[in-house]
Amino acid sequence: MDVLYFAWVRERIGLPKERIETEAVTVSDLVAELSAREDRYAAAFADLSALRVALDQELSDFDASLAGVREVAFFPPMTGG
């Protein structure tokens, strides 16, 4: 699965994208798995209310299933203008 990071999430983790193998069932499981890796991931995912997630380029939520998902993207909320 590809995991993409945008804006300050990318800055904290230090990567724009990575390919991972995971046993995570939901987005929340994936976040817990990533947060346990290193402090930089824990810092990026410390406040989930400040994050949004998209699964295969569709907005989703953190309790969504990862079954069949090929791409997960994490980013801060977007503002219109």
C-alpha positions in Angstrom: 0.0 0.0 0.0 1.2 3.5 -0.8 1.0 6.0 2.1 1.2 9.7 1.1 1.9 12.7 3.4 1.1 16.3 2.6 1.9 19.7 4.0 3.1 19.7 7.6 2.5 15.9 7.9 5.2 15.4 5.2 7.5 17.9 7.0 7.2 16.1 10.3 7.7 12.6 8.9 10.3 13.7 6.4 8.9 11.8 3.5 6.3 12.6 0.8 5.4 9.0 0.2 6.3 5.4 1.2 5.2 1.9 0.3 4.4 -0.2 3.3 3.2 -3.7 4.1 0.6 -3.7 6.9 -1.7 -5.9 8.8 -3.9 -2.9 9.8 -7.6 -3.4 9.4 -8.7 0.2 9.7 -7.1 3.6 9.2 -6.8 4.0 13.0 -4.9 0.7 13.1 -2.5 2.0 10.5 -2.0 5.3 12.4 -1.2 3.3 15.5 1.2 1.1 13.6 3.0 4.1 12.0 3.0 6.1 15.3 4.8 3.2 17.0 7.6 3.3 14.4 9.5 6.4 15.4 8.9 9.7 17.3 8.5 11.6 14.0 5.5 9.6 13.1 4.1 9.9 16.6 4.5 13.7 16.3 2.7 13.8 13.0 -0.2 11.7 14.2 -0.4 13.2 17.8 -3.6 15.1 17.1 -5.9 13.3 14.7 -8.5 16.1 14.8 -5.9 18.1 12.9 -5.7 15.5 10.1 -7.8 14.3 7.2 -7.5 11.0 5.4 -8.3 9.9 1.8 -8.5 6.3 0.7 -7.8 5.8 -3.0 -8.3 9.6 -3.5 -11.7 9.7 -1.7 -12.1 11.5 1.6 -12.8 9.0 4.4 -12.5 8.7 8.2 -10.2 7.0 10.6 -12.5 4.1 11.4 -12.7 3.1 7.7 -11.6 -0.3 6.5 -8.4 -0.7 4.6 -9.7 -3.8 2.7 -8.7 -3.4 -0.9 -7.2 0.1 -0.4 -4.1 0.8 -2.5 -3.4 4.4 -1.4 -3.8 6.2 1.9 -3.2 9.9 2.1 -2.9 12.0 5.2 -3.2 15.8 5.1 -4.4 18.8 7.2 -7.9 20.2 6.7 -8.2 22.2 3.5 -9.7 25.7 3.5 -11.7 27.1 0.6 -11.0 30.4 -1.0 
